[in-house]
Amino acid sequence: MGGVSAPEPAGDRDPGLQPERTRLAWRRTTLSSTVAAVLAVRTALHGGPTAGGVAVCALCCALWLGFLGVAQRRIHVLASRPRPPALAARQATAAVLCAVALAVCAAALVV
């Protein structure tokens, strides 16, 4: 009768390729963050370095390093275990804050 089946209990769940897709998504996001940081450095140093530009550039680099640290830890966990644990709220918050702050700093350099 084509009805909707009940969801499987969490213990019987087969993650399939989900950890691999998530690992690749973290890598893509890290690459995007790297491009944003490089463009921020380029923009800050384009017309000659100024004190404000160098400060924002240094902040962008620090935020990029913070995001890179969170991402690399998560990529390692996803690659090392067949059933990786959920991302901790602290790590998720750090990743989001670094990404948003990097975007704001890069936008400040452009404007």
ZIKAQUI-V942519 format. One record per backbone hydrogen bond with DSSP energy under -0.5 kcal/mol. NH is the residue of the N-H (numbers start at 0). CO is the residue of the C=O. E is the energy in kcal/mol with one decimal. If there is no record, write none. Layout:
nh: [NH;NH]
co: [CO;CO]
e: [E;E]
//
This chain:
nh: [11;12;14;17;20;21;22;23;24;25;26;27;28;29;30;31;32;33;34;35;36;37;38;39;40;41;42;43;44;45;45;46;47;53;54;55;56;57;58;59;60;61;62;63;64;65;66;67;68;69;70;71;72;73;74;75;76;77;78;79;80;91;92;93;94;95;96;97;98;99;100;101;102;103;104;105;106;107;108;109;110]
co: [8;9;12;14;16;17;18;19;20;21;22;23;24;25;26;27;28;29;30;31;32;33;34;35;36;37;38;39;40;41;42;42;44;49;50;51;52;53;54;55;56;57;58;59;60;61;62;63;64;65;66;67;68;69;70;71;72;73;74;75;76;87;88;89;90;91;92;93;94;95;96;97;98;99;100;101;102;103;104;105;106]
e: [-1.3;-1.0;-0.7;-2.3;-2.6;-2.6;-2.4;-2.3;-2.0;-2.2;-1.9;-2.5;-2.4;-2.3;-2.3;-2.4;-2.3;-2.2;-2.3;-2.3;-2.2;-2.6;-2.6;-2.0;-2.3;-2.6;-2.6;-2.4;-1.9;-0.8;-0.5;-0.5;-0.9;-2.6;-2.0;-2.5;-2.4;-2.6;-2.1;-2.5;-2.3;-2.3;-2.6;-2.4;-2.3;-2.1;-2.5;-2.8;-2.2;-2.0;-2.8;-2.6;-2.0;-2.1;-2.8;-2.3;-2.2;-2.6;-1.9;-1.6;-1.2;-2.5;-2.5;-2.1;-2.5;-2.4;-2.7;-2.4;-2.3;-2.7;-2.6;-2.3;-2.0;-2.3;-2.6;-2.5;-2.3;-2.2;-1.8;-1.5;-2.1]
//
